[in-house]
Amino acid sequence: MIKWGKTTTGKQRYRCKNCNASNTKKKESITLQNELKKFVNWLIDSTKIDHITKSSRSTFYRKTNWCWNVIPKIKSDGIPSDFIFVDATHLSGDNCLLIVRNERVVLNYLWAEKEG
């Protein structure tokens, strides 16, 4: 493969010397980052899938299914706080996400079957 100009969107195009087929190279890490951003927007902001992506709902679910297994790393800022907040976000069925935070950062979270 050799460099062969750019696409209309500015991506590098490559051409095979043997068969003259042209192709662009996808960067898997960028694709995954974009999928995770869309997933977080949908999860946190309750943004409708139609506003996030041009694909169907089932395609969005299939492409972002791996995001449910991402475990965020939470770092404390080390500054003592006067208040701690606990909140629950209910998802489908009996699933809910309990979030513990102070006025600055998230301190911890827990997946639970119910808020109690």
C-alpha positions as CSV (number, residue, x, y, z in Angstrom):
1,M,0.0,0.0,0.0
2,I,1.2,3.5,-0.8
3,K,-0.2,6.9,0.0
4,W,-2.7,8.0,-2.7
5,G,-4.1,11.4,-1.9
6,K,-6.9,12.3,0.6
7,T,-10.6,11.7,0.7
8,T,-13.1,14.6,0.7
9,T,-13.2,14.5,4.5
10,G,-9.4,14.8,4.7
11,K,-8.5,11.2,5.6
12,Q,-5.4,9.6,4.1
13,R,-6.2,7.3,1.1
14,Y,-4.0,4.3,0.3
15,R,-3.6,2.3,-2.9
16,C,-2.4,-1.2,-3.5
17,K,0.4,-1.4,-6.0
18,N,-0.7,-4.9,-7.2
19,C,-4.4,-4.6,-7.7
20,N,-4.9,-0.7,-7.7
21,A,-7.6,-1.0,-4.9
22,S,-7.8,2.1,-2.8
23,N,-8.6,2.1,0.9
24,T,-8.6,4.3,4.0
25,K,-7.2,3.1,7.3
26,K,-9.5,3.1,10.4
27,K,-7.9,3.8,13.7
28,E,-9.6,1.4,16.1
29,S,-8.7,3.5,19.2
30,I,-10.4,6.6,17.8
31,T,-13.5,4.6,16.8
32,L,-13.8,3.2,20.4
33,Q,-13.3,6.6,21.9
34,N,-16.1,8.0,19.8
35,E,-18.4,5.1,20.7
36,L,-17.7,5.6,24.4
37,K,-18.4,9.3,24.2
38,K,-21.7,8.6,22.5
39,F,-22.5,6.0,25.1
40,V,-21.8,8.3,28.0
41,N,-23.8,11.1,26.4
42,W,-26.8,8.7,26.1
43,L,-26.3,7.3,29.6
44,I,-25.8,10.5,31.6
45,D,-27.7,13.1,29.6
46,S,-30.6,10.9,28.6
47,T,-30.0,12.1,25.1
48,K,-32.1,10.3,22.5
49,I,-30.2,7.9,20.3
50,D,-31.6,9.7,17.2
51,H,-29.7,12.8,18.3
52,I,-26.4,10.9,19.0
53,T,-26.0,8.8,15.9
54,K,-27.4,8.3,12.4
55,S,-27.6,4.6,12.9
56,S,-30.6,2.6,14.2
57,R,-31.2,2.0,17.9
58,S,-30.2,-1.7,17.6
59,T,-27.0,-0.8,15.9
60,F,-26.1,1.7,18.6
61,Y,-26.8,-0.9,21.3
62,R,-24.7,-3.5,19.5
63,K,-21.7,-1.1,18.9
64,T,-21.7,0.2,22.5
65,N,-22.5,-3.0,24.3
66,W,-18.8,-3.3,25.4
67,C,-19.1,0.1,27.2
68,W,-21.1,-1.6,30.0
69,N,-17.9,-3.4,31.0
70,V,-15.8,-0.3,31.3
71,I,-14.9,0.3,35.0
72,P,-14.0,3.9,35.6
73,K,-11.0,4.8,37.7
74,I,-12.1,7.2,40.4
75,K,-9.4,9.4,42.0
76,S,-10.1,11.3,45.1
77,D,-8.9,14.9,45.3
78,G,-7.8,14.4,48.9
79,I,-9.5,17.5,50.1
80,P,-11.9,16.8,53.0
81,S,-15.5,17.8,52.4
82,D,-18.4,18.9,54.6
83,F,-21.1,17.1,52.6
84,I,-21.5,13.7,50.9
85,F,-24.3,13.1,48.4
86,V,-25.7,9.7,47.5
87,D,-27.9,9.4,44.5
88,A,-29.4,6.5,42.5
89,T,-30.0,6.4,38.8
90,H,-32.6,3.7,37.9
91,L,-32.1,1.8,34.7
92,S,-34.2,-0.8,33.0
93,G,-35.6,-3.6,35.2
94,D,-34.3,-3.8,38.7
95,N,-30.9,-2.2,38.0
96,C,-29.7,1.0,39.5
97,L,-26.5,2.9,39.8
98,L,-25.7,4.3,43.3
99,I,-23.3,7.3,43.1
100,V,-21.5,8.7,46.1
101,R,-20.0,12.2,45.6
102,N,-19.0,15.3,47.4
103,E,-19.4,18.8,46.0
104,R,-16.4,18.4,43.7
105,V,-15.9,14.8,42.5
106,V,-17.4,11.3,42.4
107,L,-16.0,9.3,45.3
108,N,-17.5,5.9,44.5
109,Y,-20.3,4.0,42.8
110,L,-22.1,0.7,43.1
111,W,-24.4,-1.3,40.8
112,A,-27.3,-2.5,42.8
113,E,-30.7,-4.2,42.3
114,K,-32.6,-1.5,44.3
115,E,-31.9,1.8,46.0
116,G,-32.4,0.4,49.5
